[in-house]
Amino acid sequence: MSTTVHVSQSLGDRLAAEAARRGLTVDELSAELLAAGLGQPGGSANPRRHLAFAGAGASGSSRGAEQADDLLAEGFGRD
């Protein structure tokens, strides 16, 4: 089957760059991405998910819950 997809110039540039990086044609990469996105045969069995919220609550501290008593004894949250 053949189809035409119209995308913005910037998306087309990104698609072409990614296809080149993978050693594929733009058509091959487009078909692969569509199959993966639609959950069709030929798509990746485990598509990579982007979890935008991952790390949202990260404190940046290396101290964990096992040190909670120490943190509270030091006056956690006081300036």
Residue, then its C-alpha position, 0 to 999 in steps of 0.5 A: m500500500s502506498t500513502t502520502v503524509h504531509v508533515s512540517q519541514s522541521l518534522g520532515d528534517r527530523l524524520a530524515a535525520e533519524a532514518a539516516r542514523r538508523g540506515l533506513t529510508v524515510d519510507e521504511l522508518s515511517a512505516e515502522l513508526l506507524a506500525a509501532g504507534l498503531g500496535q500493528p504487526g511489524g511494530s516494536a514489541n516493547p515500544r519505548r515509552h517516554l514518562a514525562f513525570a519520571g523524576a518529578g519528585a526527585s529531591g536531589s538528595s542522596r539520603g533515603a527513607e532509611q535515614a528518616d530518623d536522622l533527618l528529623a533529629e537534625g530538624f528537617g525542613r528548618d532553615 
